[in-house]
Amino acid sequence: MKKKKDELRLVLKGYISPHQRLMIKTILKHIDFLSDQIEMLDQEVADRVSKYQDDIERLDSIPGIATRMAEQMLAELGTDIKNQFPSASQMCSWPGLVPGNNESAGKRKKFKTKNGNKYLKSALIEAAHSARGSKNYLGALYRRTAARKGKKRAGIVLAHAILRISYYLLTRKEVYVDLGEDYFDKQKQQSIVRHSLRRLESLGYTVTIAEQEAS
């Protein structure tokens, strides 16, 4: 559009009144003001978290978590994770990403998550939905859960998983290593193998398993 400024002026000539020009000018000035404020606040946040850059990079290594999200997580959780949260479960309960206990006569009923830090919870669920299409473990977990329990429940499950992973990365000072999109398929395969072994051994057979060599 920059090359068409003269044409745009001709098109707009006679259609925009002085009042409309004033309003457009006012709106553009307000946009410039907001952009300057955002830039100033971004710089202030960057200065304040500069000494926690390693932790931000650890969180940023998780699919669905970007730098801004990592900064927000540290702001809500704090920077001394080990002392603030003795376990991953306790940290997950802070934003209310653990299910309530709703069981009667041995039957588990539908439940809602507990109340907690709504800002952190909202951010994590947003991160979960952004990771749903990724070709990795978290994406596979989302799709697997969504197929059985729906997208809303899948978002909660994945948000819980992301926060639990975050706990171990921050306390162990490690970066995220993905388990792979085929993690659940491999688990199912191993389960089938173990079940088949037990069945054969119960029938009196001794079985030795060896992977088939690629041709």
C-alpha positions in Angstrom: 0.0 0.0 0.0 3.0 2.4 0.5 3.4 2.6 -3.3 -0.2 3.6 -3.7 -0.3 6.6 -1.3 -1.1 9.0 -4.1 -3.9 6.8 -5.4 -5.3 6.5 -1.9 -5.4 10.2 -1.4 -7.4 10.6 -4.6 -9.8 7.9 -3.5 -10.4 9.5 -0.1 -10.6 13.1 -1.4 -14.1 14.4 -1.1 -15.3 11.4 1.1 -13.6 12.3 4.4 -14.8 15.5 6.2 -12.6 17.6 8.5 -14.3 16.1 11.5 -13.5 12.6 10.3 -9.9 13.6 9.7 -9.7 14.9 13.2 -11.1 11.7 14.7 -8.7 9.5 12.6 -5.7 11.7 13.7 -6.8 11.4 17.3 -7.1 7.6 17.0 -3.7 7.3 15.4 -2.1 9.4 18.1 -3.7 7.2 20.7 -2.4 4.0 19.0 1.1 5.6 19.0 0.7 6.4 22.7 -0.3 2.8 23.5 2.5 1.4 21.4 5.0 3.5 23.4 3.5 2.4 26.7 3.7 -1.3 25.7 7.3 -0.9 24.6 8.2 0.8 27.9 6.5 -1.9 30.0 8.1 -4.7 27.9 11.5 -3.1 28.7 10.6 -2.8 32.4 9.6 -6.5 32.5 12.7 -7.5 30.7 14.9 -5.6 33.1 13.2 -7.1 36.2 13.4 -10.7 35.0 16.9 -10.5 33.4 18.5 -12.4 36.3 16.0 -15.2 35.8 16.7 -15.6 32.1 17.8 -19.2 32.5 14.4 -20.2 34.1 12.5 -18.3 31.4 14.4 -20.3 28.7 13.6 -23.5 30.5 9.9 -22.7 30.4 10.2 -21.4 26.9 11.4 -24.9 25.8 8.0 -26.4 26.6 5.7 -26.5 23.5 2.9 -23.9 23.9 5.0 -21.6 26.2 6.6 -18.5 24.7 8.8 -15.9 26.4 5.9 -13.7 27.5 4.0 -16.7 28.9 7.1 -17.8 30.8 7.5 -14.3 32.3 3.9 -14.4 33.4 4.3 -17.8 35.0 7.3 -16.7 37.0 5.4 -13.5 38.1 2.5 -15.6 39.4 4.5 -18.6 40.8 7.5 -16.7 42.2 11.2 -17.5 41.6 11.9 -19.8 44.6 9.9 -22.7 43.5 11.4 -25.4 45.8 10.6 -23.4 49.0 7.2 -22.2 47.8 6.0 -25.5 46.5 7.4 -28.7 48.1 5.9 -30.8 45.4 4.6 -30.7 41.8 1.1 -31.5 43.1 1.1 -28.5 45.4 2.2 -26.2 42.6 -0.6 -27.6 40.4 -3.1 -26.9 43.1 -2.1 -23.2 43.2 -4.0 -22.3 40.0 -6.7 -24.9 40.7 -5.5 -27.4 38.1 -6.3 -30.4 40.2 -9.7 -32.1 40.3 -11.9 -31.9 43.4 -12.9 -35.1 45.2 -16.4 -36.1 44.1 -16.9 -39.7 44.9 -20.0 -41.4 46.4 -20.6 -45.1 47.1 -17.4 -46.0 45.3 -18.4 -44.2 42.1 -16.6 -41.2 40.8 -18.9 -38.4 39.5 -18.2 -35.5 37.2 -16.1 -32.9 38.9 -14.9 -29.4 38.5 -11.4 -28.1 39.1 -10.8 -26.3 42.4 -10.6 -22.5 42.6 -7.1 -21.0 42.4 -5.0 -18.3 40.8 -7.3 -17.5 37.8 -4.6 -15.5 36.0 -2.1 -18.4 35.9 -4.9 -20.9 35.2 -6.1 -18.9 32.2 -2.6 -18.5 30.8 -1.8 -22.2 31.1 -5.1 -23.2 29.4 -4.3 -20.8 26.6 -0.9 -22.4 26.3 -2.5 -25.8 26.2 -4.8 -25.0 23.4 -2.0 -23.5 21.4 0.0 -26.8 21.7 -2.9 -29.0 20.7 -1.9 -29.4 17.0 1.8 -29.8 17.7 3.5 -33.0 16.6 4.9 -34.0 20.0 3.9 -35.6 23.3 1.8 -32.7 24.5 -0.1 -32.5 21.3 -0.7 -36.2 21.4 -1.9 -36.0 25.0 -4.4 -33.2 24.0 -5.8 -35.1 21.1 -6.0 -38.4 23.0 -7.9 -36.7 25.9 -10.1 -34.6 23.6 -11.3 -37.7 21.7 -12.5 -39.2 25.0 -13.5 -36.3 27.1 -13.9 -33.2 24.9 -11.7 -30.2 24.1 -12.5 -28.3 27.4 -11.4 -31.2 29.5 -8.3 -31.8 27.3 -7.3 -28.1 27.9 -7.3 -28.7 31.6 -5.4 -31.9 31.4 -2.7 -30.4 29.2 -2.5 -27.3 31.3 -1.9 -29.5 34.3 0.8 -31.5 32.4 2.5 -28.3 31.3 2.6 -26.9 34.9 3.9 -30.3 36.3 6.6 -30.3 33.6 7.5 -26.7 34.6 8.0 -27.7 38.2 10.6 -30.4 37.4 12.4 -28.2 34.8 12.7 -25.3 37.3 13.7 -27.5 40.3 16.1 -29.7 38.4 17.5 -26.9 36.2 16.8 -28.8 33.0 15.3 -28.0 29.6 12.3 -29.8 28.2 13.0 -33.1 26.3 10.0 -34.4 24.4 8.8 -37.9 24.8 7.6 -38.0 21.2 4.2 -38.0 19.4 4.2 -41.8 19.4 4.7 -42.1 23.2 1.1 -43.4 23.8 1.3 -45.8 20.9 4.5 -47.3 22.3 3.0 -47.6 25.7 0.0 -49.5 24.2 2.4 -51.7 22.3 4.4 -52.6 25.5 1.2 -53.3 27.3 0.0 -55.7 24.7 3.4 -57.5 24.8 3.4 -57.8 28.6 -0.2 -59.1 28.5 0.7 -61.7 25.8 3.8 -62.8 27.7 1.8 -63.4 30.9 -0.8 -65.4 29.0 1.8 -67.6 27.4 3.7 -68.1 30.6 0.5 -69.1 32.4 0.1 -71.8 29.8 3.5 -73.2 30.6 5.6 -71.6 27.8 8.9 -69.9 28.1 9.0 -67.0 25.7 12.0 -65.0 24.4 11.3 -61.7 22.7 13.6 -60.2 20.0 12.9 -57.3 17.8 12.6 -58.0 14.1 15.6 -56.8 12.2 14.9 -54.2 9.5 15.2 -55.6 6.0 
